[in-house]
Structure formats: C-alpha cells, structure tokens
Amino acid sequence: MNFDDYRGIWIYIEVKDGQIAPVSLELLGAGRALADKRKTELAGVLIGSGVKALASTLFQYGADVVYVYDDPIFEHYRTEPYMRALLDCCHKHKPEVILYGATPSGKDLASAIATDLPTGLTADTTILDIEEDTGLLLASRPAFGGNIMATILCT
C-alpha cells in the first residue's frame, strides 16, 4: 500500500441535539496546529440530520474543508450508518490522520473505522504533536494507571 496519497488532518465532528459538540471544536483547534505543522489541510467530517448549516461554524474554527453527510438516517447515532459514511469519505479523500472526541460515540466510531482502514488506533490521547524530523504524528497518553505518559509514534 502506498501511503503517499494520504493527506490531511481530519476531525470527526460530533453533533448532539442539533449542536456541534464542544469536544469537536476543541479538536479543531488541536487539528489546526497539527495541520499547520504538517503543512496540510484541516478537514471536518460532519455527519447528521439537518446539519448542513453547521458547516460554516467549522470554517470559523479553522477547518479548510468540510465534508457533509446530511441525511435523516443520521438523526440518531448508530455505528453502521455513520461508519459507512465516514469510510466512504475516507476512501474518496484519503486522510492521513483522523481525530475523534473521547466520547462514547467517538470511541465507538473510531474503533469501527480502524477495523476497515490500514491503520492503528490510539485511544485516550491527551497530547498530540508532529515529530519534526519525520512529520509523523506523536500521540501521548497516560499509562500504568496514569503514573507515566506513553508516547506512541504513528507510522
């Protein structure tokens, strides 16, 4: 597999009760810093019912591109339809990194997507950075009961 075609930092935008979840807006800020360091675009992936109008907010929070999947089938989170939409987007546009909020639906969707794509999954990350020499993602998370921080190099 040639990973040279994969570009961009993506944020899965979670919508709750018709509003963008605050964790998604926070991730846009972190994603913007990573995208700038990587010299690539930041994209938001917005999935829901009646969510098209929310896309403008994502641009205000730093997104360069927003992919919108707006359909009544997405009114309530269910793994299968959300996974199919996000996989469709991934296969078409090939992101190098996808960030999800550490919420029940974010964790569920992240693990479902990781089973289909040629990638790993690092959960509960608290610090994200880009390695200067290689441009690879560094994901740090608590380990051993929170006594140390483990940094995972995502290749």
N, C-alpha and C positions, 0 to 999 in steps of 0.2 A: 504494500500500500504506500502510495506517495502522499506524504503529509504536507508537501509544499503548496498544495492547492487550498489548504485550510487557513483562513484568515479571519480575524476579528474577535473581539471580546463581546460576548452576548450576556444579557441579563434576562432571565425568565421573570416576567412581570406578573406578580400575583395580584388578583383583583378580589376584593371581599366587599360584599354589599354594594357593588357598583363603584367602589373607590379603589384606587391603587394602594396596595398595602405599603405602609411606611418602610418596611424592610426592603422593598423593591427600589424605593427612592434612595435609600442608603446605599444599596448595591450599585446603583447608577453612579454615585459619587466615587466609590471604590473602583468600579469598572472604568470610569473616565481616566483615573490616574494610571491604571494598568494599560489601557489603550494608548494613552499618550506616550508612556514609556516604551511600549512595543511598536509605536508608530503605525497603528492600525485603527480601524473604525470601532466604535462602540455601538452595539445594536440592542434594542429592547425587543423581546418577543411577547406580544400582548395577545392573550387567548381569553375569550369570554363571550358573553352575550350582551350586545349593546355597548361594546367597549370602544368602538372606533373613535369616538370623540375624546377619549382619554389619551390618545397618541400625542397630541400637542403638548401635554404635560411632560412627557418623556423627553421631548426635544429641549424643553426648558431645563431639565435636569441633566443635560449633557449628551443624550443619545444623538448619534449621527444618522442612524437608520432605525425605523420601527417596522417590524413585521407584524401585521394584524391578522388574527384569525377570529372573526366575529360571526357567530352563528348561535342560534337557540340551543343547539346541542351542548354548548359550553356554559349554560346558565349555572349549573352546579358542578363543582369539581368532581370528575370521575377519571381514574387513571387512564383507561383505554382511549377515549376520545382526545384527551389532552396529549397523551403520548403520541398518538398518530399525527396530530397537528404539528407538534414540535419536531418529530422525526422527519416529517415532510419538509419542514423549513430547513432542518439540518442537512438533509440530503441535497437540497437545492442550492444552499448557500455556504455550507461547509465552515462552521465556526471553529476556531482553534481552542476557545475556552467558553464554557457556559457556567454562569454563576446562578445559584438558586438561594432563596432565603431558607434559613434553618427552621422552617415551619413544617407541620405535618404534611401538607400537600407538596411543598417544595422538596422535602426529603423523599416523598413517595415518587414524584415525577423524576427527580434526579436519578434514583436507583433504576427506575424503569427505562429511562433513556440510556443509561450506561450499559444495560444488558444488550442493546442493539448496536451501539456505536463502538468503534475500535478505540476505547478509552478506559481510563480508570475513573474512580470517584473518591474524592477526599471529603469526608463529612465533618461538620462542626469546626470549620476553619475560622480562626479569629484574626489572622494576619495574612494578607496577600501581598506579593511583590513580584517583580520580574528580575531574574538574575542578569546582571549587567553583561557578562561575557557571552552568554548563550541565548539570552532572550526568553528563556524558559520560565514558566510560572513556578513560584515558590509558595507553597501553602503551609502555614504553620497552625498547629492545633495542640490543645492540651493533651498530654499523655500520662500514663501511670497515675491515674487519679487526680490529674491536674498539677502534679508536683513538678513536671518539666514541660517544655514546649518541644514538640517534634516538628521538624520542617521537612516537608515532602517535596521533592523535585519532580515536577510533572513533565514527562518527556513525551 
